Amino acid sequence: MAFPLPRGITPPEISFLAEMEMVTIVPRQRLEGLELLGASSLHIISPIRGPVEPLIPPRRTSVPLWLASLLKRQRRANILPPPWLHPESLSLILDIETQHADYQHAFSPPPPLPGQPKLRDRGTQRPTARPQYTPEGQRYYATPPFLPQNVAQDQAYDDGGEPPTLPFHWLEVGTMLLDVASDDVIEPDQTRRLLKELREVRSAKIRSGVEVLDNAAVAGDGVALTGVGAMEIGEGRGFIGGVVDGLRRIGASKEQARREQLAEAANGGYDATQDDYDEMEF
């Protein structure tokens, strides 16, 4: 008898989805275009579709992470790390997670979605979703991993005061790039250490939010997971679900005891049993 899978998406499935993230590569040799399995054959709406353009060195191009990893193993291309995977950017994010007063029990803000204002403008501008269109004219709203959140840029972070942000698949993409293209990452040992510290700090925040989970279980409200990554949600799903279910049972027992006390008070405080009624009748 096979063991049942846990509810929700599993960590290996999350890693598989993260391989569709677009990253930037620099080809080392000329390669012809590739005709990949596109969304038209799967009857789904996806911005990653159609053939891959020819790779001409040293011109940069964006390809899915799984293809970039394959070309890197074959020594046909180098992978340019995304701007958040620099030691300087990771150090700034770690400082926000640990030292900023507004994020002691919250997570660093995620990158803005298409149509959403930047971090410094979110207090004055109203976010509006910006649709995109396929070559057939179908409208869709792009979400990770179909957003250019892991492509390389000329600068590690915005000089205008915009802090670096972690994308939705930051843990999976960072781990894969360090495993496959550690020689392309700036200071890979320090980068790996910073990623480990970020994972530990954010995991501790998820486990320490018992008060928030208690309020969610009693009031029936949801738990805000803004800024939490895909792998963090997959790994913490069992813990969060178990804690919420346990707190819900405790809250239900407390509510039942309160109702019994109110019923006793409404009846004058007399706690009669069936045996007492039988003796009175006798």
Residue, then its C-alpha position, 0 to 999 in steps of 0.5 A: m500500500a502506497f503512503p498518501l502524499p501530504r496535502g498541497i504541493t510538495p518541495p520537489e514539485i516546488s523545485f520543479l516549478a522553479e526551474m521555469e524561472m527565467v535567468t540570464i546567460v552569456p553563450r560561449q558558443r553559437l547555438e541555433g534556436l530551439e523549438l521547445l514545447g510551448a503553451s499552444s500545445l498544452h492549451i494553457i496561457s503562459p508567457i514562456r512559449g515558442p522557440v528559443e532565439p539563437l544564442i550568439p556570443p557574447r550577447r546576453t539572453s534569457v532562458p528558463l533555468w532548466l535550460a541554463s543549467l543544462l548549457k552550463r553543465q555542457r560548458r556552453a554558457n555562463i549564468l549571470p546571477p540575479p541582482w538579489l543573489h549578490p552578497e551585498s544585496l543579501s546582507l541588506i535583506l538580512d539586516i531588514e529581516t533582523q534589525h528593522a523594527d517594522y519587520q521583527h515579526a514580518f518578512s521583507p517585502p516581495p518585488p512589485l508585480p506588473g502595475q504595482p508601485k515600487l516600495r517607496d511609492r506604495g503609500t501614495q499610489r494605488p496598486t493596479a493589476r496590469p494585464q499582458y497578452t499572448p500572440e493570439g490576443q488572450r489576456y493573462y496576468a503574469t505570476p511567478p515563475f512567469l515574471p522576470q524577477n531573476v534576470a541579471q541587471d547591470q546593478a545589484y540594487d537600485d541607487g535611488g533608494e529602492p531596497p533589494t527584494l527576494p523573489f517568490h522562488w528565491l530559495e530554490v533558484g539560489t540553491m540551484l545556481l550555487d550547485v550548478a554555477s558556483d563559479d559564476v556567483i560572486e563569493p559563493d561561500q559567503t552567498r551560501r552562508l547568507l542564504k542559510e542565515l536568511r532561511e533560518v531567520r525566516s523559518a524562526k519567524i514562521r514558527s514563532g507566530v503562534e499568537v497570529l495563528d491563535n487569532a486566525a484559529v479563533a476568529g477564522d481569519g487568514v494568516a498574512l504570508t506576504g513576502v514568504g517564498a514558495m519553498e517556505i510555504g511548502e515546508g511550513r504547510g504541515f507545521i502551520g496547518g497542524v498548529v491551526d487545527g490544534l488551536r481550533r480544537i482548543g478554541a472549540s472546547k473553550e467555547q463549549a465550556r463557556r456555553e455550558q457555564l452560560a446555560e447553568a447560569a441561566n438555569g439558576g446554577y442548578d446542575a441536575t443530573q438524570d439520577d437526581y431526576d430519577e430520585m425525585e420521581f421515586 
